[in-house]
């Protein structure tokens, strides 16, 4: 029998609130299947099962606030007999602040509930205008414009502040930056997009992400985590991508195996990740496993960003806006599109010389965009 416990959906998560069960006792589930929706301080997350199994018992009621690591369901492994397995009493799991959602529980779609949680709205206080009085997504958006309660945003800000304070307190940061010429990359990108369908067109940030991932193959000391007073290198090159949320704050879901992805596939995955992060429909597998985070603030108009490392990771790469700057090439002054790339890294794992070589490798890769 498998005790499925609430996973940690990020270093800044201590607990979550169960919004919805996607399974019932007797259901057969597969690895990667969404079994529950849990609200965190930042977003509503789809929690995935890791095992092929059969649902024996659900241990937590909807509306319950659950500490990370608490058993929330019992699953039978293939071949197990449910009659021979002792079930857990409902009082056994540790649950706190359970809400009474029976009887007068409002009718609301999962998408509307997710959005309400994202905006910090109390579902019980919303008025529905859908079929049979159901609360619709439009009802939630209208209510958001009529309320000025900042509770959810304040909770997110407090969570971010706690993680960033821990980062600056525990991690001895060092910072490097380099201005990178992008005339070859932008020229190649323009030609590629002119010959591609709408679905195959690329944005410049995809080239930047791929260059970072390929550079990490040569500089693995920047791809991993610091745990138990030691560096643990990541097994894969998975990049956390910092995304600004509509209600304020940010989240850093994960793009998996970036170094091995084609640019077209990476563009599709990135677009989907951004859309789902902002609509509150991320999966638990997209919130863990990053060995490094990349933040791109060019759309905000800044020239460069020197970011704070997201613990327990040991590095963060930042990119500012792409802008034209004077450049000297072969003794001639010209104007080329450039971007300032930066590195924030943990001095316990690497040093400035190593970090400088990494940024130089990112620059070199961007001079041959066709090889990405």
C-alpha positions as YAML, in Angstrom:
chain: A
units: angstrom
residues:
- id: 1
  name: UNK
  ca: [0.00, 0.00, 0.00]
- id: 2
  name: UNK
  ca: [1.17, 3.51, -0.82]
- id: 3
  name: UNK
  ca: [0.56, 6.47, 1.45]
- id: 4
  name: UNK
  ca: [0.34, 9.39, -0.96]
- id: 5
  name: UNK
  ca: [1.57, 12.45, 0.90]
- id: 6
  name: UNK
  ca: [1.15, 16.10, -0.02]
- id: 7
  name: UNK
  ca: [4.39, 16.93, -1.85]
- id: 8
  name: UNK
  ca: [6.33, 20.12, -1.41]
- id: 9
  name: UNK
  ca: [5.54, 22.24, -4.43]
- id: 10
  name: UNK
  ca: [8.53, 24.51, -3.95]
- id: 11
  name: UNK
  ca: [11.03, 25.47, -1.27]
- id: 12
  name: UNK
  ca: [8.64, 28.18, -0.05]
- id: 13
  name: UNK
  ca: [5.70, 25.83, 0.58]
- id: 14
  name: UNK
  ca: [4.87, 24.55, 4.05]
- id: 15
  name: UNK
  ca: [1.18, 23.76, 3.56]
- id: 16
  name: UNK
  ca: [-1.64, 23.81, 1.04]
- id: 17
  name: UNK
  ca: [-5.43, 23.77, 0.93]
- id: 18
  name: UNK
  ca: [-7.24, 20.97, -0.88]
- id: 19
  name: UNK
  ca: [-9.55, 22.49, -3.50]
- id: 20
  name: UNK
  ca: [-10.68, 19.47, -5.46]
- id: 21
  name: UNK
  ca: [-10.30, 15.70, -5.75]
- id: 22
  name: UNK
  ca: [-9.92, 14.36, -9.30]
- id: 23
  name: UNK
  ca: [-10.21, 10.72, -8.21]
- id: 24
  name: UNK
  ca: [-12.56, 8.44, -6.28]
- id: 25
  name: UNK
  ca: [-12.04, 5.19, -4.36]
- id: 26
  name: UNK
  ca: [-11.73, 2.32, -6.84]
- id: 27
  name: UNK
  ca: [-10.25, 4.47, -9.64]
- id: 28
  name: UNK
  ca: [-7.13, 3.21, -11.40]
- id: 29
  name: UNK
  ca: [-4.51, 5.91, -11.79]
- id: 30
  name: UNK
  ca: [-1.35, 6.17, -13.88]
- id: 31
  name: UNK
  ca: [1.92, 8.07, -13.33]
- id: 32
  name: UNK
  ca: [1.44, 11.70, -14.27]
- id: 33
  name: UNK
  ca: [-2.33, 11.65, -13.79]
- id: 34
  name: UNK
  ca: [-3.76, 14.62, -11.88]
- id: 35
  name: UNK
  ca: [-5.40, 13.39, -8.68]
- id: 36
  name: UNK
  ca: [-6.06, 16.61, -6.76]
- id: 37
  name: UNK
  ca: [-5.95, 20.41, -6.94]
- id: 38
  name: UNK
  ca: [-4.17, 22.14, -4.06]
- id: 39
  name: UNK
  ca: [-3.94, 25.86, -3.37]
- id: 40
  name: UNK
  ca: [-0.57, 27.25, -2.30]
- id: 41
  name: UNK
  ca: [0.36, 30.79, -1.39]
- id: 42
  name: UNK
  ca: [1.08, 31.48, -5.05]
- id: 43
  name: UNK
  ca: [-1.31, 29.45, -7.20]
- id: 44
  name: UNK
  ca: [-3.68, 26.50, -7.45]
- id: 45
  name: UNK
  ca: [-1.60, 23.46, -8.45]
- id: 46
  name: UNK
  ca: [-2.61, 20.18, -10.09]
- id: 47
  name: UNK
  ca: [-1.03, 17.41, -7.99]
- id: 48
  name: UNK
  ca: [0.06, 14.39, -10.01]
- id: 49
  name: UNK
  ca: [0.35, 10.76, -8.98]
- id: 50
  name: UNK
  ca: [3.78, 9.16, -9.28]
- id: 51
  name: UNK
  ca: [2.68, 5.51, -9.28]
- id: 52
  name: UNK
  ca: [0.46, 3.15, -11.21]
- id: 53
  name: UNK
  ca: [-2.08, 2.21, -8.57]
- id: 54
  name: UNK
  ca: [-5.72, 1.93, -7.48]
- id: 55
  name: UNK
  ca: [-7.33, 4.43, -5.14]
- id: 56
  name: UNK
  ca: [-8.27, 2.78, -1.84]
- id: 57
  name: UNK
  ca: [-9.22, 5.74, 0.33]
- id: 58
  name: UNK
  ca: [-9.24, 9.56, 0.33]
- id: 59
  name: UNK
  ca: [-8.07, 10.86, 3.70]
- id: 60
  name: UNK
  ca: [-8.65, 14.60, 3.44]
- id: 61
  name: UNK
  ca: [-11.82, 16.62, 2.86]
- id: 62
  name: UNK
  ca: [-12.08, 19.45, 0.37]
- id: 63
  name: UNK
  ca: [-11.32, 22.76, 2.04]
- id: 64
  name: UNK
  ca: [-8.77, 21.28, 4.46]
- id: 65
  name: UNK
  ca: [-5.45, 23.02, 5.03]
- id: 66
  name: UNK
  ca: [-2.72, 20.36, 4.97]
- id: 67
  name: UNK
  ca: [0.93, 20.53, 6.05]
- id: 68
  name: UNK
  ca: [3.44, 19.25, 3.49]
- id: 69
  name: UNK
  ca: [4.14, 15.55, 4.05]
- id: 70
  name: UNK
  ca: [0.66, 14.73, 5.37]
- id: 71
  name: UNK
  ca: [-0.91, 11.55, 3.90]
- id: 72
  name: UNK
  ca: [-3.89, 12.57, 1.77]
- id: 73
  name: UNK
  ca: [-4.78, 9.27, 0.08]
- id: 74
  name: UNK
  ca: [-4.13, 5.54, 0.28]
- id: 75
  name: UNK
  ca: [-3.25, 3.76, -2.97]
- id: 76
  name: UNK
  ca: [-3.01, 0.07, -3.74]
- id: 77
  name: UNK
  ca: [-0.03, -1.14, -5.70]
- id: 78
  name: UNK
  ca: [-0.69, -3.44, -8.69]
- id: 79
  name: UNK
  ca: [-1.69, -6.88, -7.44]
- id: 80
  name: UNK
  ca: [-2.62, -5.80, -3.92]
- id: 81
  name: UNK
  ca: [-5.92, -7.04, -2.50]
- id: 82
  name: UNK
  ca: [-8.05, -4.25, -0.95]
- id: 83
  name: UNK
  ca: [-9.54, -6.74, 1.52]
- id: 84
  name: UNK
  ca: [-6.15, -7.45, 3.05]
- id: 85
  name: UNK
  ca: [-5.21, -3.81, 3.53]
- id: 86
  name: UNK
  ca: [-6.18, -2.03, 6.71]
- id: 87
  name: UNK
  ca: [-7.74, 1.30, 6.02]
- id: 88
  name: UNK
  ca: [-6.88, 4.46, 7.92]
- id: 89
  name: UNK
  ca: [-9.48, 6.05, 10.13]
- id: 90
  name: UNK
  ca: [-10.55, 9.54, 9.00]
- id: 91
  name: UNK
  ca: [-9.06, 10.99, 12.19]
- id: 92
  name: UNK
  ca: [-5.61, 9.54, 11.55]
- id: 93
  name: UNK
  ca: [-4.23, 12.14, 9.09]
- id: 94
  name: UNK
  ca: [-3.10, 15.41, 10.54]
- id: 95
  name: UNK
  ca: [-5.46, 18.07, 9.22]
- id: 96
  name: UNK
  ca: [-6.06, 21.61, 10.37]
- id: 97
  name: UNK
  ca: [-8.56, 24.35, 9.63]
- id: 98
  name: UNK
  ca: [-10.97, 22.05, 7.81]
- id: 99
  name: UNK
  ca: [-13.87, 24.03, 6.39]
- id: 100
  name: UNK
  ca: [-17.44, 22.74, 6.48]
- id: 101
  name: UNK
  ca: [-18.29, 22.55, 2.80]
- id: 102
  name: UNK
  ca: [-21.27, 20.23, 3.11]
- id: 103
  name: UNK
  ca: [-24.86, 21.26, 2.61]
- id: 104
  name: UNK
  ca: [-24.48, 24.89, 1.58]
- id: 105
  name: UNK
  ca: [-21.38, 24.39, -0.53]
- id: 106
  name: UNK
  ca: [-21.65, 26.79, -3.48]
- id: 107
  name: UNK
  ca: [-21.89, 25.44, -7.01]
- id: 108
  name: UNK
  ca: [-18.75, 26.57, -8.83]
- id: 109
  name: UNK
  ca: [-16.71, 25.27, -11.74]
- id: 110
  name: UNK
  ca: [-13.12, 24.11, -11.07]
- id: 111
  name: UNK
  ca: [-11.76, 26.93, -13.27]
- id: 112
  name: UNK
  ca: [-13.78, 29.53, -11.37]
- id: 113
  name: UNK
  ca: [-12.73, 28.09, -7.98]
- id: 114
  name: UNK
  ca: [-9.10, 28.10, -9.06]
- id: 115
  name: UNK
  ca: [-9.33, 31.72, -10.19]
- id: 116
  name: UNK
  ca: [-11.10, 32.75, -6.98]
- id: 117
  name: UNK
  ca: [-8.30, 31.26, -4.90]
- id: 118
  name: UNK
  ca: [-5.71, 32.95, -7.12]
- id: 119
  name: UNK
  ca: [-7.41, 36.31, -6.50]
- id: 120
  name: UNK
  ca: [-7.88, 35.69, -2.79]
- id: 121
  name: UNK
  ca: [-11.70, 35.71, -2.96]
- id: 122
  name: UNK
  ca: [-13.97, 33.84, -0.54]
- id: 123
  name: UNK
  ca: [-16.14, 31.54, -2.66]
- id: 124
  name: UNK
  ca: [-18.86, 31.55, 0.00]
- id: 125
  name: UNK
  ca: [-19.27, 35.32, -0.46]
- id: 126
  name: UNK
  ca: [-19.65, 35.20, -4.26]
- id: 127
  name: UNK
  ca: [-22.98, 35.39, -6.06]
- id: 128
  name: UNK
  ca: [-23.46, 33.08, -9.04]
- id: 129
  name: UNK
  ca: [-25.25, 33.96, -12.28]
- id: 130
  name: UNK
  ca: [-24.73, 30.69, -14.11]
- id: 131
  name: UNK
  ca: [-27.08, 27.73, -14.52]
- id: 132
  name: UNK
  ca: [-28.96, 27.05, -11.25]
- id: 133
  name: UNK
  ca: [-27.01, 29.85, -9.60]
- id: 134
  name: UNK
  ca: [-23.58, 28.38, -10.30]
- id: 135
  name: UNK
  ca: [-20.60, 30.70, -9.88]
- id: 136
  name: UNK
  ca: [-18.91, 31.25, -13.23]
- id: 137
  name: UNK
  ca: [-15.44, 32.47, -14.13]
- id: 138
  name: UNK
  ca: [-17.01, 35.79, -15.15]
- id: 139
  name: UNK
  ca: [-18.62, 36.11, -11.69]
- id: 140
  name: UNK
  ca: [-15.18, 35.69, -10.12]
- id: 141
  name: UNK
  ca: [-13.55, 38.29, -12.37]
- id: 142
  name: UNK
  ca: [-16.34, 40.80, -11.69]
- id: 143
  name: UNK
  ca: [-16.02, 40.25, -7.94]
- id: 144
  name: UNK
  ca: [-12.27, 40.79, -8.17]
- id: 145
  name: UNK
  ca: [-12.84, 44.27, -9.61]
- id: 146
  name: UNK
  ca: [-15.31, 45.13, -6.85]
- id: 147
  name: UNK
  ca: [-13.17, 44.08, -3.91]
- id: 148
  name: UNK
  ca: [-10.04, 45.68, -2.54]
- id: 149
  name: UNK
  ca: [-9.03, 42.95, -0.12]
- id: 150
  name: UNK
  ca: [-5.26, 42.37, -0.48]
- id: 151
  name: UNK
  ca: [-5.06, 39.26, 1.73]
- id: 152
  name: UNK
  ca: [-3.94, 36.78, -0.93]
- id: 153
  name: UNK
  ca: [-1.42, 39.14, -2.47]
- id: 154
  name: UNK
  ca: [-0.04, 39.94, 0.99]
- id: 155
  name: UNK
  ca: [0.31, 36.21, 1.70]
- id: 156
  name: UNK
  ca: [2.22, 35.75, -1.54]
- id: 157
  name: UNK
  ca: [4.47, 38.71, -0.79]
- id: 158
  name: UNK
  ca: [5.18, 37.33, 2.66]
- id: 159
  name: UNK
  ca: [6.09, 33.95, 1.17]
- id: 160
  name: UNK
  ca: [8.40, 35.51, -1.39]
- id: 161
  name: UNK
  ca: [9.98, 37.71, 1.28]
- id: 162
  name: UNK
  ca: [10.66, 34.71, 3.52]
- id: 163
  name: UNK
  ca: [12.38, 32.77, 0.73]
- id: 164
  name: UNK
  ca: [14.43, 35.73, -0.49]
- id: 165
  name: UNK
  ca: [15.47, 36.60, 3.07]
- id: 166
  name: UNK
  ca: [16.60, 33.02, 3.58]
- id: 167
  name: UNK
  ca: [18.53, 33.18, 0.31]
- id: 168
  name: UNK
  ca: [20.42, 36.34, 1.20]
- id: 169
  name: UNK
  ca: [21.02, 35.11, 4.75]
- id: 170
  name: UNK
  ca: [22.33, 31.66, 3.85]
- id: 171
  name: UNK
  ca: [23.85, 31.93, 0.37]
- id: 172
  name: UNK
  ca: [27.12, 33.84, -0.22]
- id: 173
  name: UNK
  ca: [26.19, 35.38, -3.56]
- id: 174
  name: UNK
  ca: [28.58, 36.64, -6.22]
- id: 175
  name: UNK
  ca: [27.45, 38.51, -9.33]
- id: 176
  name: UNK
  ca: [28.73, 38.76, -12.90]
- id: 177
  name: UNK
  ca: [27.33, 40.29, -16.07]
- id: 178
  name: UNK
  ca: [28.25, 40.44, -19.73]
- id: 179
  name: UNK
  ca: [26.88, 42.34, -22.72]
- id: 180
  name: UNK
  ca: [26.21, 39.88, -25.56]
- id: 181
  name: UNK
  ca: [25.90, 40.83, -29.24]
- id: 182
  name: UNK
  ca: [22.74, 39.35, -30.76]
- id: 183
  name: UNK
  ca: [22.94, 40.51, -34.38]
- id: 184
  name: UNK
  ca: [23.61, 36.98, -35.66]
- id: 185
  name: UNK
  ca: [20.92, 35.48, -33.41]
- id: 186
  name: UNK
  ca: [18.30, 38.06, -34.34]
- id: 187
  name: UNK
  ca: [19.16, 37.80, -38.04]
- id: 188
  name: UNK
  ca: [18.78, 34.02, -37.93]
- id: 189
  name: UNK
  ca: [15.56, 34.34, -35.95]
- id: 190
  name: UNK
  ca: [14.04, 36.77, -38.45]
- id: 191
  name: UNK
  ca: [14.88, 34.45, -41.34]
- id: 192
  name: UNK
  ca: [13.54, 31.40, -39.49]
- id: 193
  name: UNK
  ca: [10.25, 33.08, -38.62]
- id: 194
  name: UNK
  ca: [9.76, 34.35, -42.18]
- id: 195
  name: UNK
  ca: [9.92, 30.76, -43.44]
- id: 196
  name: UNK
  ca: [7.85, 29.19, -40.65]
- id: 197
  name: UNK
  ca: [4.19, 28.70, -39.88]
- id: 198
  name: UNK
  ca: [2.63, 30.66, -37.05]
- id: 199
  name: UNK
  ca: [2.98, 27.64, -34.73]
- id: 200
  name: UNK
  ca: [6.69, 27.27, -35.55]
- id: 201
  name: UNK
  ca: [7.74, 30.88, -34.99]
- id: 202
  name: UNK
  ca: [10.12, 31.63, -32.15]
- id: 203
  name: UNK
  ca: [10.71, 34.43, -29.67]
- id: 204
  name: UNK
  ca: [14.24, 35.57, -28.74]
- id: 205
  name: UNK
  ca: [13.89, 34.34, -25.15]
- id: 206
  name: UNK
  ca: [13.78, 30.75, -26.41]
- id: 207
  name: UNK
  ca: [17.27, 31.17, -27.89]
- id: 208
  name: UNK
  ca: [18.49, 32.55, -24.56]
- id: 209
  name: UNK
  ca: [17.03, 29.63, -22.60]
- id: 210
  name: UNK
  ca: [18.53, 27.07, -24.96]
- id: 211
  name: UNK
  ca: [21.95, 28.73, -24.82]
- id: 212
  name: UNK
  ca: [21.88, 28.64, -21.00]
- id: 213
  name: UNK
  ca: [20.91, 24.97, -21.02]
- id: 214
  name: UNK
  ca: [23.67, 23.97, -23.45]
- id: 215
  name: UNK
  ca: [26.25, 25.98, -21.49]
- id: 216
  name: UNK
  ca: [25.29, 24.08, -18.34]
- id: 217
  name: UNK
  ca: [26.51, 20.87, -19.99]
- id: 218
  name: UNK
  ca: [30.00, 22.33, -19.83]
- id: 219
  name: UNK
  ca: [29.55, 24.02, -16.44]
- id: 220
  name: UNK
  ca: [27.54, 21.60, -14.27]
- id: 221
  name: UNK
  ca: [28.56, 23.23, -10.97]
- id: 222
  name: UNK
  ca: [25.87, 25.83, -11.64]
- id: 223
  name: UNK
  ca: [23.13, 23.22, -12.14]
- id: 224
  name: UNK
  ca: [22.08, 21.68, -8.85]
- id: 225
  name: UNK
  ca: [21.13, 22.31, -5.24]
- id: 226
  name: UNK
  ca: [22.84, 22.84, -1.87]
- id: 227
  name: UNK
  ca: [21.44, 20.37, 0.66]
- id: 228
  name: UNK
  ca: [22.84, 18.99, 3.92]
- id: 229
  name: UNK
  ca: [25.92, 21.20, 3.63]
- id: 230
  name: UNK
  ca: [26.90, 19.75, 0.27]
- id: 231
  name: UNK
  ca: [26.32, 20.37, -3.43]
- id: 232
  name: UNK
  ca: [24.08, 17.88, -5.24]
- id: 233
  name: UNK
  ca: [24.39, 18.15, -9.03]
- id: 234
  name: UNK
  ca: [21.17, 17.92, -11.02]
- id: 235
  name: UNK
  ca: [20.69, 14.79, -13.10]
- id: 236
  name: UNK
  ca: [19.00, 16.70, -15.92]
- id: 237
  name: UNK
  ca: [19.10, 20.24, -17.27]
- id: 238
  name: UNK
  ca: [15.74, 21.56, -16.08]
- id: 239
  name: UNK
  ca: [15.31, 25.32, -15.97]
- id: 240
  name: UNK
  ca: [13.04, 27.22, -13.60]
- id: 241
  name: UNK
  ca: [11.47, 30.13, -15.48]
- id: 242
  name: UNK
  ca: [10.41, 33.18, -13.47]
- id: 243
  name: UNK
  ca: [6.88, 34.24, -14.49]
- id: 244
  name: UNK
  ca: [5.03, 37.32, -13.25]
- id: 245
  name: UNK
  ca: [1.48, 36.54, -12.10]
- id: 246
  name: UNK
  ca: [-1.49, 38.71, -12.98]
- id: 247
  name: UNK
  ca: [-2.38, 39.37, -9.35]
- id: 248
  name: UNK
  ca: [1.21, 40.29, -8.51]
- id: 249
  name: UNK
  ca: [4.18, 38.28, -7.34]
- id: 250
  name: UNK
  ca: [5.93, 35.59, -9.32]
- id: 251
  name: UNK
  ca: [6.35, 31.86, -9.63]
- id: 252
  name: UNK
  ca: [9.14, 29.79, -11.21]
- id: 253
  name: UNK
  ca: [7.74, 26.62, -12.82]
- id: 254
  name: UNK
  ca: [10.07, 24.22, -14.60]
- id: 255
  name: UNK
  ca: [10.91, 23.53, -18.22]
- id: 256
  name: UNK
  ca: [12.25, 19.98, -18.37]
- id: 257
  name: UNK
  ca: [15.25, 18.69, -20.36]
- id: 258
  name: UNK
  ca: [15.81, 22.00, -22.12]
- id: 259
  name: UNK
  ca: [19.21, 21.09, -23.58]
- id: 260
  name: UNK
  ca: [17.67, 18.17, -25.48]
- id: 261
  name: UNK
  ca: [14.58, 20.04, -26.73]
- id: 262
  name: UNK
  ca: [14.20, 21.51, -30.20]
- id: 263
  name: UNK
  ca: [13.59, 25.25, -30.32]
- id: 264
  name: UNK
  ca: [10.09, 24.74, -31.69]
- id: 265
  name: UNK
  ca: [9.19, 22.32, -28.90]
- id: 266
  name: UNK
  ca: [10.73, 24.63, -26.32]
- id: 267
  name: UNK
  ca: [8.69, 27.58, -27.63]
- id: 268
  name: UNK
  ca: [5.49, 25.55, -27.37]
- id: 269
  name: UNK
  ca: [6.32, 24.37, -23.84]
- id: 270
  name: UNK
  ca: [7.23, 27.87, -22.69]
- id: 271
  name: UNK
  ca: [4.05, 29.44, -24.07]
- id: 272
  name: UNK
  ca: [1.95, 26.74, -22.41]
- id: 273
  name: UNK
  ca: [3.79, 27.12, -19.11]
- id: 274
  name: UNK
  ca: [3.27, 30.89, -19.00]
- id: 275
  name: UNK
  ca: [-0.41, 30.61, -19.87]
- id: 276
  name: UNK
  ca: [-1.10, 27.92, -17.28]
- id: 277
  name: UNK
  ca: [0.95, 29.66, -14.58]
- id: 278
  name: UNK
  ca: [-1.14, 32.80, -14.99]
- id: 279
  name: UNK
  ca: [-4.43, 30.91, -15.10]
- id: 280
  name: UNK
  ca: [-3.59, 28.80, -12.04]
- id: 281
  name: UNK
  ca: [-3.43, 25.39, -13.73]
- id: 282
  name: UNK
  ca: [0.16, 24.25, -13.18]
- id: 283
  name: UNK
  ca: [1.00, 20.64, -12.34]
- id: 284
  name: UNK
  ca: [3.05, 19.53, -9.36]
- id: 285
  name: UNK
  ca: [5.74, 18.08, -11.68]
- id: 286
  name: UNK
  ca: [6.27, 21.59, -13.03]
- id: 287
  name: UNK
  ca: [7.19, 23.02, -9.63]
- id: 288
  name: UNK
  ca: [10.15, 20.86, -8.71]
- id: 289
  name: UNK
  ca: [13.35, 19.56, -10.19]
- id: 290
  name: UNK
  ca: [14.91, 22.77, -11.48]
- id: 291
  name: UNK
  ca: [18.68, 23.00, -11.04]
- id: 292
  name: UNK
  ca: [18.82, 26.70, -11.91]
- id: 293
  name: UNK
  ca: [16.35, 29.53, -12.57]
- id: 294
  name: UNK
  ca: [16.31, 31.99, -15.46]
- id: 295
  name: UNK
  ca: [14.60, 35.36, -15.13]
- id: 296
  name: UNK
  ca: [13.97, 37.60, -18.13]
- id: 297
  name: UNK
  ca: [12.78, 41.12, -17.40]
- id: 298
  name: UNK
  ca: [13.31, 42.62, -20.83]
- id: 299
  name: UNK
  ca: [9.57, 43.09, -21.30]
- id: 300
  name: UNK
  ca: [9.67, 45.38, -18.26]
- id: 301
  name: UNK
  ca: [12.19, 47.65, -19.97]
- id: 302
  name: UNK
  ca: [15.19, 47.08, -17.68]
- id: 303
  name: UNK
  ca: [18.68, 46.79, -19.13]
- id: 304
  name: UNK
  ca: [19.88, 44.13, -16.70]
- id: 305
  name: UNK
  ca: [18.83, 42.11, -13.68]
- id: 306
  name: UNK
  ca: [20.99, 40.82, -10.81]
- id: 307
  name: UNK
  ca: [18.68, 38.29, -9.23]
- id: 308
  name: UNK
  ca: [18.50, 36.54, -5.88]
- id: 309
  name: UNK
  ca: [19.13, 32.78, -5.97]
- id: 310
  name: UNK
  ca: [16.09, 30.62, -5.31]
- id: 311
  name: UNK
  ca: [17.16, 28.14, -2.59]
- id: 312
  name: UNK
  ca: [18.20, 25.38, -2.54]
- id: 313
  name: UNK
  ca: [19.47, 26.12, -6.07]
- id: 314
  name: UNK
  ca: [22.98, 27.51, -6.42]
- id: 315
  name: UNK
  ca: [22.64, 29.90, -9.37]
- id: 316
  name: UNK
  ca: [20.31, 32.21, -11.24]
- id: 317
  name: UNK
  ca: [20.70, 33.65, -14.74]
- id: 318
  name: UNK
  ca: [19.12, 36.97, -15.69]
- id: 319
  name: UNK
  ca: [18.53, 38.73, -19.01]
- id: 320
  name: UNK
  ca: [17.46, 42.32, -19.56]
- id: 321
  name: UNK
  ca: [15.87, 43.86, -22.64]
- id: 322
  name: UNK
  ca: [17.29, 43.46, -26.11]
- id: 323
  name: UNK
  ca: [18.37, 46.90, -27.28]
- id: 324
  name: UNK
  ca: [20.66, 48.44, -29.87]
- id: 325
  name: UNK
  ca: [24.03, 49.59, -28.60]
- id: 326
  name: UNK
  ca: [27.26, 50.85, -30.16]
- id: 327
  name: UNK
  ca: [29.62, 47.97, -30.93]
- id: 328
  name: UNK
  ca: [33.13, 47.65, -32.30]
- id: 329
  name: UNK
  ca: [33.68, 44.78, -34.72]
- id: 330
  name: UNK
  ca: [36.96, 44.32, -36.59]
- id: 331
  name: UNK
  ca: [37.94, 47.87, -35.77]
- id: 332
  name: UNK
  ca: [34.73, 49.36, -37.11]
- id: 333
  name: UNK
  ca: [32.05, 51.08, -35.04]
- id: 334
  name: UNK
  ca: [28.55, 49.78, -35.68]
- id: 335
  name: UNK
  ca: [25.19, 49.43, -33.94]
- id: 336
  name: UNK
  ca: [23.95, 45.93, -33.04]
- id: 337
  name: UNK
  ca: [21.17, 44.42, -30.93]
- id: 338
  name: UNK
  ca: [22.54, 43.28, -27.58]
- id: 339
  name: UNK
  ca: [21.38, 41.82, -24.28]
- id: 340
  name: UNK
  ca: [23.03, 41.97, -20.87]
- id: 341
  name: UNK
  ca: [23.25, 38.50, -19.38]
- id: 342
  name: UNK
  ca: [23.94, 38.16, -15.67]
- id: 343
  name: UNK
  ca: [24.80, 35.38, -13.25]
- id: 344
  name: UNK
  ca: [24.09, 35.22, -9.53]
- id: 345
  name: UNK
  ca: [25.90, 32.21, -8.08]
- id: 346
  name: UNK
  ca: [26.67, 30.50, -4.76]
- id: 347
  name: UNK
  ca: [30.30, 30.95, -3.72]
- id: 348
  name: UNK
  ca: [30.18, 27.68, -1.74]
- id: 349
  name: UNK
  ca: [29.95, 25.79, -5.05]
- id: 350
  name: UNK
  ca: [31.69, 27.91, -7.68]
- id: 351
  name: UNK
  ca: [33.78, 31.05, -8.01]
- id: 352
  name: UNK
  ca: [33.93, 34.11, -10.25]
- id: 353
  name: UNK
  ca: [36.37, 32.53, -12.70]
- id: 354
  name: UNK
  ca: [34.06, 29.55, -13.24]
- id: 355
  name: UNK
  ca: [31.01, 31.81, -13.55]
- id: 356
  name: UNK
  ca: [32.76, 34.08, -16.06]
- id: 357
  name: UNK
  ca: [33.60, 31.11, -18.26]
- id: 358
  name: UNK
  ca: [29.96, 30.03, -18.12]
- id: 359
  name: UNK
  ca: [28.73, 33.44, -19.30]
- id: 360
  name: UNK
  ca: [31.36, 33.39, -22.05]
- id: 361
  name: UNK
  ca: [30.00, 30.03, -23.20]
- id: 362
  name: UNK
  ca: [26.46, 31.45, -23.30]
- id: 363
  name: UNK
  ca: [27.78, 34.31, -25.44]
- id: 364
  name: UNK
  ca: [29.64, 31.93, -27.77]
- id: 365
  name: UNK
  ca: [26.55, 29.76, -28.29]
- id: 366
  name: UNK
  ca: [24.44, 32.76, -29.23]
- id: 367
  name: UNK
  ca: [26.88, 33.62, -32.03]
- id: 368
  name: UNK
  ca: [25.93, 30.37, -33.80]
- id: 369
  name: UNK
  ca: [22.13, 30.31, -33.43]
- id: 370
  name: UNK
  ca: [21.70, 27.68, -36.14]
- id: 371
  name: UNK
  ca: [23.51, 25.23, -33.85]
- id: 372
  name: UNK
  ca: [20.97, 25.71, -31.06]
...
